[in-house]
Amino acid sequence: MSKEKYRITIGIECHVQLNTKSKLFSGADNDAVDKEPNSCVSPVDYALPGMLPVLNKAAVEKAILAGKAMNCVINPTSRFDRKHYFYPDLPKGYQISQMYQPIIGAGEITLADGSTVKIEHAHLEEDAGKLTHYNNYSLVDLNRAGTPLIEIVSMPDIHSAEQARLYCEELHRLMIYAGVSNGDLYQGNMRFDVNISISDSDKLGTRAEIKNLNSFRSVERAVEYEFERQKEILENGGKVKQETRGWNDTTGETTAQRSKEEAQDYRYMPDPDIPPVVLSKKFIDDIAKTLPTMPGTYRKKFAALKLDKSESEAILNHPVLSERLSDVMDGDKKLAPRVAHWFSGILLAEENLSKDFHLATAAELLELSEMVEKKELSSTAGKEVFLALYNKKNTSKTPHILAKEMNLLQENDTDALSKIIDEVLVLPECKQAVEDIKAGQDKAIGFLVGQVMKKSQGKANPAAVKDIIKTKLS
């Protein structure tokens, strides 16, 4: 049986940690990176008797922004529910979530390849703590307990491993651009649960859920593996079990964790300690107005530059670069492609983009691009000045000043170049090249241009040098 016989259907649940200063229902620090275990915890997070939750307004605002970034409806009334289950890192014995009336309703996002994926809903909830298991004991760290999350649930609109990766990548971009999450996958700021089923008919197959994937590549690989695993079961006459599976990034395999043949009863009930969240239209609209330009808008604008797709997508991964390239386009669209090449080929390809870099202004980038355009700088020298612009030590220096200090300005004065060329043409080592050019062998001109560049210490404009040599030896 061929692979095309089976249609794969994928739905993805994504947990996004919101970057609020405090937790969802307590005033404890929400940034536990590099902190001591159990140091960012309050009595509310410990679930001590008598402690009541207080909803973090900032988390609600960020949920609205996230919803708007996904073109979702924001529900004016939402409620919190208790989801009961026992786990050592959940002190209350239940998780506060939104089962029946989530804050974010239906929406849709457009992926980099132009396809669309519908959002079923997204809801606010608190995260659990973290367990670290040893041989005969486990340790619990409640720093993460109570961290505000939004769980984004897609419709089963995804039908390939590549599309699953593209969906997760675009979702990540949207959350970063909206400013609602730090988006650090290594720190678990976004985690993906991927539901996969395959079928050879219009009827959906039995799904398996791959939990807690934390990289785009893992999502793609897990889908590819799971397709082959389920296909092999069906082709051998078996039945796919509905279950939760884990992903091993080292072996590239999924393994069964627990059966989901019978739905677990979480005994959902409205949380009596938290009143309904009622949002006015003005409140929602005021928050929505603060949403910055989204990647899809930049993607459409950058299409006019006719960049390679991988190049534009690499730039779109960094909101500051997208915004700056857009500003450059507004200044002079003809000079913008060179700036885009510098962004993707220098800042990103060589990992020069760090938290400490100085973001060059659009005016500086336009000036530098124009200098290269006018042959005041060679393309190589332009790249050197470009990197220098991003050094914090050079924040007060223009591209022209930097180029002068770095001794990179090209010599375009015809008389000065002619004098240097005359000196080169009479050198004994250039005699053969001169004779070859006079005999019609133009390839030899490269040697002479190199000699002029050497004598001018790299300042001569190669194109101008070539033209002058041709004129002198014609």
C-alpha distance (Angstrom), angle and dihedral (degrees) to the residues before:
residue distance angle dihedral
M1 . . .
S2 3.78 . .
K3 3.77 125.8 .
E4 3.81 90.4 -115.4
K5 3.81 90.8 65.5
Y6 3.79 90.8 74.2
R7 3.77 125.3 61.8
I8 3.78 115.5 -150.5
T9 3.80 119.1 -144.7
I10 3.78 120.9 -164.9
G11 3.78 134.4 -174.0
I12 3.80 121.6 -179.1
E13 3.79 131.8 -153.8
C14 3.79 112.9 -161.3
H15 3.80 125.0 -165.8
V16 3.80 111.6 -153.1
Q17 3.79 120.4 -168.1
L18 3.79 109.6 -140.5
N19 3.81 115.5 -134.8
T20 3.78 97.8 -132.7
K21 3.80 118.7 146.9
S22 3.80 93.1 -119.8
K23 3.78 135.4 28.5
L24 3.80 127.6 -85.6
F25 3.81 97.6 -97.1
S26 3.81 104.8 10.3
G27 3.79 140.2 48.7
A28 3.82 93.7 -116.6
D29 3.81 118.8 128.2
N30 3.80 110.7 -86.8
D31 3.81 94.4 -157.6
A32 3.81 107.8 80.3
V33 3.82 97.4 159.3
D34 3.82 109.6 137.3
K35 3.82 90.4 -5.3
E36 3.80 124.6 134.7
P37 3.84 114.2 -94.2
N38 3.80 113.9 -88.6
S39 3.80 92.2 8.4
C40 3.83 96.8 114.2
V41 3.77 97.1 55.8
S42 3.81 134.6 112.2
P43 3.83 131.5 -164.8
V44 3.81 87.1 -97.2
D45 3.82 90.8 57.8
Y46 3.80 90.7 47.2
A47 3.84 87.9 51.1
L48 3.78 92.8 -130.8
P49 3.83 114.6 -178.9
G50 3.79 114.0 -80.6
M51 3.80 95.9 16.1
L52 3.82 112.8 133.4
P53 3.82 128.2 -162.1
V54 3.81 121.2 -115.2
L55 3.81 114.9 -161.6
N56 3.80 115.7 -120.6
K57 3.83 108.2 -125.5
A58 3.81 91.6 -156.7
A59 3.82 90.0 59.7
V60 3.80 90.0 54.7
E61 3.82 90.5 49.8
K62 3.79 92.1 50.0
A63 3.80 90.9 47.6
I64 3.81 88.5 55.3
L65 3.82 90.7 50.2
A66 3.81 91.0 48.9
G67 3.78 90.4 50.2
K68 3.79 92.8 49.7
A69 3.81 90.3 48.3
M70 3.82 87.4 59.1
N71 3.82 93.3 45.3
C72 3.79 89.3 -113.1
V73 3.77 131.8 156.2
I74 3.80 112.5 -108.1
N75 3.79 109.8 -139.9
P76 3.82 111.8 -133.7
T77 3.81 90.8 -146.5
S78 3.79 125.1 40.0
R79 3.80 133.8 163.4
F80 3.77 138.7 -154.8
D81 3.78 124.0 -126.5
R82 3.77 135.4 -168.4
K83 3.80 115.7 -117.4
H84 3.80 106.7 -160.9
Y85 3.78 122.9 -147.9
F86 3.78 134.3 128.1
Y87 3.78 119.6 -115.3
P88 3.81 128.5 146.4
D89 3.82 93.6 -122.5
L90 3.82 92.7 53.0
P91 3.83 104.0 74.9
K92 3.82 96.7 -176.1
G93 3.81 93.9 54.6
Y94 3.79 88.5 -124.1
Q95 3.79 138.7 61.7
I96 3.80 121.7 -129.6
S97 3.79 107.1 -128.2
Q98 3.82 140.8 141.5
M99 3.78 109.3 -104.4
Y100 3.78 103.3 157.5
Q101 3.81 108.7 20.4
P102 3.83 111.0 30.2
I103 3.79 121.9 -173.0
I104 3.85 93.7 -126.6
G105 3.78 121.8 56.5
A106 3.79 134.5 -171.6
G107 3.80 122.1 -31.6
E108 3.77 144.3 145.1
I109 3.79 137.8 -128.6
T110 3.80 129.3 -158.4
L111 3.81 116.8 -136.3
A112 3.80 128.9 -142.6
D113 3.82 91.1 -97.8
G114 3.81 91.9 54.8
S115 3.81 96.1 -106.0
T116 3.79 120.0 126.6
V117 3.80 132.7 -136.0
K118 3.81 121.6 -162.8
I119 3.79 120.8 -133.5
E120 3.80 112.9 -137.0
H121 3.82 94.2 -164.0
A122 3.79 142.6 -55.0
H123 3.78 126.6 -138.1
L124 3.78 139.1 -166.7
E125 3.79 119.0 -115.9
E126 3.78 142.1 151.4
D127 3.79 124.2 -103.3
A128 3.78 124.1 -124.4
G129 3.81 125.9 -124.7
K130 3.78 127.4 -98.0
L131 3.80 129.4 -98.3
T132 3.80 122.5 -155.1
H133 3.79 112.3 -161.9
Y134 3.80 125.2 -149.4
N135 3.82 131.0 177.2
N136 3.78 98.8 -76.3
Y137 3.79 105.0 0.7
S138 3.81 143.1 35.2
L139 3.80 132.9 -140.2
V140 3.79 124.7 -145.7
D141 3.81 125.7 -146.0
L142 3.81 113.9 -168.5
N143 3.81 96.6 -173.3
R144 3.80 89.1 107.2
A145 3.81 94.7 43.6
G146 3.78 109.0 112.2
T147 3.81 95.3 17.1
P148 3.82 107.9 149.7
L149 3.79 114.5 -109.7
I150 3.74 136.1 178.0
E151 3.78 113.9 -151.9
I152 3.81 109.8 -151.2
V153 3.80 114.1 -157.4
S154 3.80 117.6 -163.1
M155 3.77 126.6 -157.3
P156 3.84 114.4 -111.5
D157 3.83 89.9 -94.6
I158 3.80 97.6 126.5
H159 3.79 119.3 98.0
S160 3.81 108.8 172.4
A161 3.79 140.8 40.6
E162 3.80 90.5 -115.4
Q163 3.79 92.6 52.3
A164 3.81 89.8 49.2
R165 3.80 89.4 55.5
L166 3.81 92.3 45.9
Y167 3.81 90.2 50.8
C168 3.80 92.6 52.2
E169 3.81 91.5 45.5
E170 3.81 92.7 51.3
L171 3.80 92.3 45.2
H172 3.79 88.4 52.5
R173 3.81 91.1 50.4
L174 3.80 91.8 49.4
M175 3.80 93.0 52.2
I176 3.82 92.0 47.3
Y177 3.81 94.2 47.1
A178 3.80 91.5 46.8
G179 3.82 88.1 52.5
V180 3.80 93.8 -131.0
S181 3.82 97.9 120.8
N182 3.78 138.4 26.0
G183 3.79 86.9 -131.5
D184 3.81 94.6 -147.2
L185 3.80 102.5 158.3
Y186 3.81 92.2 -171.4
Q187 3.81 89.8 59.0
G188 3.81 91.3 46.6
N189 3.81 95.8 -110.2
M190 3.81 87.7 144.4
R191 3.80 124.8 27.1
F192 3.78 127.6 -179.9
D193 3.81 129.7 -145.9
V194 3.81 108.6 -167.1
N195 3.82 121.7 -158.2
I196 3.82 112.6 -158.7
S197 3.78 132.9 -176.6
I198 3.80 133.4 161.0
S199 3.79 130.8 -156.7
D200 3.79 140.3 172.1
S201 3.83 91.8 -145.7
D202 3.80 139.0 46.3
K203 3.79 88.9 -90.1
L204 3.80 115.0 94.0
G205 3.79 117.2 -113.4
T206 3.79 127.9 -130.1
R207 3.77 109.4 -73.0
A208 3.77 132.4 -134.9
E209 3.78 120.9 -158.7
I210 3.83 119.8 -139.9
K211 3.80 107.4 -156.2
N212 3.79 134.5 -146.4
L213 3.80 103.8 1.3
N214 3.78 109.9 173.5
S215 3.81 105.5 -173.9
F216 3.79 135.6 54.2
R217 3.79 91.6 -127.1
S218 3.80 90.9 52.4
V219 3.80 90.1 53.3
E220 3.81 91.2 52.7
R221 3.80 94.7 44.6
A222 3.81 93.6 45.5
V223 3.81 91.2 52.8
E224 3.81 91.6 48.4
Y225 3.80 91.8 50.1
E226 3.79 94.6 44.1
F227 3.81 91.9 50.9
E228 3.79 90.8 55.4
R229 3.83 92.4 44.2
Q230 3.80 94.1 51.7
K231 3.82 92.4 42.1
E232 3.81 90.8 54.4
I233 3.82 91.1 50.7
L234 3.81 92.6 51.0
E235 3.79 94.7 44.6
N236 3.81 89.6 52.7
G237 3.79 90.5 53.9
G238 3.80 96.2 -104.4
K239 3.81 133.0 127.8
V240 3.79 125.9 -115.9
K241 3.80 112.1 -121.2
Q242 3.78 120.5 -131.9
E243 3.77 101.3 -122.2
T244 3.77 147.8 132.2
R245 3.80 114.0 -102.6
G246 3.77 133.6 -171.1
W247 3.80 127.0 -136.9
N248 3.81 123.2 -129.1
D249 3.79 107.4 -158.0
T250 3.81 92.2 -166.6
T251 3.81 97.9 53.7
G252 3.80 94.8 30.5
E253 3.82 91.5 -130.9
T254 3.79 138.8 117.6
T255 3.80 120.5 -132.4
A256 3.81 130.8 -162.1
Q257 3.82 115.6 -101.3
R258 3.80 107.1 168.3
S259 3.78 138.5 -13.1
K260 3.80 120.4 -109.2
E261 3.80 96.2 -173.0
E262 3.79 88.7 117.0
A263 3.78 116.7 43.2
Q264 3.79 112.9 -117.7
D265 3.80 114.6 -120.4
Y266 3.80 106.7 -127.8
R267 3.83 91.3 176.4
Y268 3.80 93.3 -133.3
M269 3.79 114.5 -155.8
P270 3.81 133.7 166.6
D271 3.78 111.4 -90.9
P272 3.82 104.4 -113.7
D273 3.82 92.5 -160.2
I274 3.81 96.3 60.3
P275 3.81 120.6 61.5
P276 3.82 120.8 -143.4
V277 3.80 115.0 -76.5
V278 3.80 106.7 -120.3
L279 3.81 116.0 -171.7
S280 3.78 124.5 -168.8
K281 3.79 120.3 -136.9
K282 3.81 89.3 -116.9
F283 3.81 91.8 53.6
I284 3.82 91.7 50.6
D285 3.82 92.7 44.7
D286 3.81 93.2 48.4
I287 3.80 91.0 53.2
A288 3.81 91.8 44.8
K289 3.82 90.7 54.9
T290 3.81 89.8 63.6
L291 3.82 92.4 59.4
P292 3.83 107.3 116.5
T293 3.80 125.8 -139.1
M294 3.80 109.1 -61.5
P295 3.84 126.9 -133.8
G296 3.81 92.9 -108.0
T297 3.80 90.7 61.2
Y298 3.80 92.0 49.1
R299 3.82 90.3 46.0
K300 3.80 91.1 57.7
K301 3.81 91.5 46.3
F302 3.82 94.1 48.3
A303 3.81 90.6 51.9
A304 3.82 86.8 79.6
L305 3.82 89.1 65.3
K306 3.82 90.9 60.6
L307 3.80 92.3 -137.0
D308 3.78 124.0 170.0
K309 3.81 107.4 -88.8
S310 3.81 93.7 -121.3
E311 3.80 89.2 51.3
S312 3.80 95.6 52.5
E313 3.82 92.5 43.6
A314 3.82 90.6 51.5
I315 3.80 89.8 54.2
L316 3.81 91.2 45.9
N317 3.81 88.8 59.2
H318 3.82 87.1 71.2
P319 3.82 115.9 57.7
V320 3.82 93.2 -163.1
L321 3.80 91.5 56.1
S322 3.81 93.1 45.3
E323 3.78 91.1 51.8
R324 3.79 92.7 46.9
L325 3.81 94.2 47.4
S326 3.81 88.5 50.0
D327 3.82 89.4 53.2
V328 3.81 90.3 49.5
M329 3.81 89.8 51.9
D330 3.79 89.7 52.1
G331 3.82 88.4 53.6
D332 3.82 98.6 46.4
K333 3.79 122.0 -18.3
K334 3.83 92.0 -163.5
L335 3.81 92.0 61.6
A336 3.83 94.6 44.1
P337 3.85 100.3 81.8
R338 3.80 91.2 62.5
V339 3.82 90.1 51.7
A340 3.81 89.6 49.5
H341 3.81 90.0 52.3
W342 3.82 89.6 50.9
F343 3.80 90.9 50.7
S344 3.80 95.0 50.1
G345 3.80 99.3 31.7
I346 3.80 100.5 41.6
L347 3.82 113.7 16.8
L348 3.80 95.9 38.7
A349 3.82 104.7 24.8
E350 3.79 92.7 51.2
E351 3.81 94.7 37.3
N352 3.78 92.2 -119.8
L353 3.80 91.7 141.2
S354 3.79 106.7 99.5
K355 3.77 136.8 154.8
D356 3.81 89.4 -100.9
F357 3.78 98.7 54.1
H358 3.80 123.3 116.3
L359 3.79 112.9 -123.7
A360 3.79 108.1 -131.0
T361 3.79 114.4 -133.9
A362 3.80 123.1 -112.1
A363 3.82 88.6 -112.9
E364 3.82 91.4 54.8
L365 3.79 92.5 48.2
L366 3.80 91.7 48.0
E367 3.80 90.9 49.5
L368 3.80 91.7 50.2
S369 3.80 93.9 46.0
E370 3.80 89.9 49.8
M371 3.82 91.1 50.7
V372 3.80 89.5 56.6
E373 3.81 90.5 43.9
K374 3.83 90.6 53.9
K375 3.83 91.6 46.8
E376 3.79 91.6 -115.4
L377 3.80 85.3 126.4
S378 3.78 130.7 27.5
S379 3.80 116.3 -121.6
T380 3.80 89.6 -107.1
A381 3.81 92.4 49.7
G382 3.80 89.1 47.3
K383 3.79 89.8 58.3
E384 3.82 91.0 50.6
V385 3.80 92.2 51.4
F386 3.81 89.8 45.0
L387 3.80 90.9 57.6
A388 3.80 91.0 45.3
L389 3.81 89.5 55.2
Y390 3.81 89.3 62.1
N391 3.80 93.1 55.5
K392 3.80 111.4 102.0
K393 3.81 89.4 -138.5
N394 3.79 89.8 67.5
T395 3.81 100.4 49.8
S396 3.81 93.3 120.5
K397 3.80 96.7 45.1
T398 3.80 125.7 93.9
P399 3.83 121.5 -138.6
H400 3.82 89.8 -105.9
I401 3.81 92.6 53.1
L402 3.82 91.3 46.9
A403 3.80 92.0 48.5
K404 3.80 90.5 50.5
E405 3.82 93.0 47.4
M406 3.80 90.2 48.2
N407 3.80 90.7 49.0
L408 3.81 91.3 -124.2
L409 3.80 103.4 125.7
Q410 3.79 111.1 121.8
E411 3.78 121.0 -123.5
N412 3.80 108.2 -120.8
D413 3.79 98.8 162.1
T414 3.81 104.7 120.2
D415 3.78 95.5 -151.6
A416 3.80 93.4 49.6
L417 3.80 91.7 46.9
S418 3.81 91.8 46.7
K419 3.78 90.5 54.9
I420 3.83 92.3 51.6
I421 3.82 91.2 46.6
D422 3.82 91.4 51.4
E423 3.80 89.0 54.2
V424 3.81 91.3 49.9
L425 3.81 96.0 46.8
V426 3.82 92.6 60.2
L427 3.80 94.9 51.0
P428 3.83 112.6 115.0
E429 3.83 92.1 -128.3
C430 3.82 89.8 56.7
K431 3.82 96.4 50.7
Q432 3.83 95.0 93.0
A433 3.82 93.3 47.0
V434 3.81 90.9 50.8
E435 3.81 90.7 51.6
D436 3.82 92.0 47.1
I437 3.80 92.1 52.6
K438 3.79 92.1 48.6
A439 3.82 86.7 51.7
G440 3.80 90.0 56.1
Q441 3.81 99.5 -98.2
D442 3.83 98.5 132.7
K443 3.80 93.6 176.6
A444 3.78 89.0 77.9
I445 3.80 90.1 67.0
G446 3.80 89.6 79.9
F447 3.78 90.6 66.1
L448 3.79 91.7 53.0
V449 3.80 92.8 47.1
G450 3.80 88.2 52.8
Q451 3.79 91.4 52.1
V452 3.82 90.9 50.4
M453 3.79 90.8 49.1
K454 3.78 89.3 50.8
K455 3.81 93.3 49.7
S456 3.82 91.8 46.4
Q457 3.81 90.8 48.7
G458 3.79 90.3 -118.2
K459 3.80 94.8 -56.3
A460 3.81 98.6 110.2
N461 3.79 118.9 100.3
P462 3.85 102.9 -116.4
A463 3.80 94.0 -150.8
A464 3.81 92.2 51.4
V465 3.82 91.0 45.8
K466 3.80 91.3 52.3
D467 3.82 92.3 51.2
I468 3.81 93.0 48.8
I469 3.82 92.7 48.6
K470 3.81 90.8 50.4
T471 3.80 90.4 51.1
K472 3.80 93.6 48.0
L473 3.81 95.3 47.7
S474 3.79 99.2 38.5
